């Protein structure tokens, strides 16, 4: 006689994600943009950097699906190549801020005392300033470039990861299995890496997913303000900056990159919300 098996925690999480409509929609949007980014040379119909003043501010047509911008560049092709830049910005910024945020949060939560106070007061000062404003200050100091915009956005989101992980570490460090690891003589580094952090990973996964969308949005905001991508680069925020003045003559030059930003950020937000529900053991 076969006995029913109990699904593991990972299986339950996967099942909850599959049943969650937000996960399906969000993952589909993200997958779509990833495919577009990978196949950009095949999907784009024109060179995204090539100008043609004769064809400037044209509406959509069979040759230019979304029309052209103020100097005759194909908007559709620039949107397609812009997906590469936005995804790169999001993933690099998230990786950088997650890494440093995890480091600071783990140290602050595990050791406590004056070290905890020092690290968290610095994090509090960073959080006291609006993220886009702090990013603007950093880019102004470093200079305008897409690389510096990524650095700025990465630094801005470190405190969020640090605070989330610190809160989890404060709970986990008092549990019996951590005490047992200390009793048998395990080093602090080993305890953190093999015992504490694996049990604090769930909220970081959720925040990292949401953080990618937030990083893309902030980087686009910096480019829109003229502090991000260099002139001519097919980055969606920069495209908004360049074409705002043509909104009446060529509305697609503005609305198309705006819709692209909206969709990709929406995708990561939906997936992040679904992951939050799936990783919560109190939600069936």
Buried (B, 14 or more C-beta within 10 A) or exposed (E): EEEEEEEEEEEBBEEBBEEBEBBBBBBEBBEBBBEBBEEBEEBBEBEBEEBBEEBBBBEBEEEBBBBBBBBBBBBBBBBBBBBBBBBBBBBBBBBBBBEBBBBBBBBBBBBBEEEBEEBBEBBEEBBEEEBBEBBBEBBEEBEBBBBBBBBBBBBBBBBBBBBBBBEBBBEBBEEEEBEEBEEEEBEEEEBBEEBBBEBBBBBBBBBBBBBBBBBBBBBBBBBBBBBBBEEBBBBBBBBBBBBEEBEEBBEBBBBBBBEBBEEBBBBBBBBBBBBBBBBBEEEE
